[in-house]
Amino acid sequence: MSPREKHIADDAKKTTIGLTAEDSGAIRWISESRRLKKDKRTTGNDILVDALWYFLEKTEGKTRDQIQAMIPAIPVDEHPRSKVTEMKPKSKR
């Protein structure tokens, strides 16, 4: 089996949500339905993000472009910060 292609944006912020058994069951049902249709967006994250954008457009009348226009631009750092921390030896007493 080949590895799944990455489909979460690099600037995505992880969050935690609480789901009831019914909520989880609904997401699993949508996931299986999409899988049968050969849709690639079958993860819980994909389903919730799709539902969010659908809700915003249909209920709130906001498009993705309108939402993006409200978010301030983040300057691109030319030298991304390393996630590796250099550990210095402890001094002897």
KAVENSUL-V824439 format. One record per residue. N is the residue number from 0. RES is the residue in one letter. BURIAL is 1 if it has 9 or more other C-alpha atoms within 8 Angstrom, else 0. D_LAST is the distance of its C-alpha to the last C-alpha in whole Angstrom. Layout:
BEGIN
n=(N	N)
res=(RES	RES)
burial=(BURIAL	BURIAL)
d_last=(D_LAST	D_LAST)
END
This chain:
BEGIN
n=(0	1	2	3	4	5	6	7	8	9	10	11	12	13	14	15	16	17	18	19	20	21	22	23	24	25	26	27	28	29	30	31	32	33	34	35	36	37	38	39	40	41	42	43	44	45	46	47	48	49	50	51	52	53	54	55	56	57	58	59	60	61	62	63	64	65	66	67	68	69	70	71	72	73	74	75	76	77	78	79	80	81	82	83	84	85	86	87	88	89	90	91	92)
res=(M	S	P	R	E	K	H	I	A	D	D	A	K	K	T	T	I	G	L	T	A	E	D	S	G	A	I	R	W	I	S	E	S	R	R	L	K	K	D	K	R	T	T	G	N	D	I	L	V	D	A	L	W	Y	F	L	E	K	T	E	G	K	T	R	D	Q	I	Q	A	M	I	P	A	I	P	V	D	E	H	P	R	S	K	V	T	E	M	K	P	K	S	K	R)
burial=(0	0	0	0	0	0	0	0	0	0	0	0	0	0	0	0	0	0	0	0	0	0	0	1	0	0	1	1	0	1	1	1	0	1	1	0	0	0	0	0	0	1	0	1	0	1	1	0	0	0	0	0	1	0	1	1	1	0	0	0	0	1	1	0	0	0	1	0	0	0	0	0	0	0	0	0	0	0	0	0	0	0	0	0	0	0	0	0	0	0	0	0	0)
d_last=(54	53	50	51	52	49	51	48	48	44	44	45	43	42	44	44	48	50	53	55	57	60	58	56	59	61	58	58	62	62	59	62	65	63	62	66	67	64	62	59	57	57	54	53	51	54	57	55	55	58	60	58	59	63	62	62	65	67	66	65	66	63	63	60	60	61	57	56	57	56	52	50	50	46	45	44	41	41	38	37	33	31	30	27	24	21	18	15	12	9	6	4	0)
END
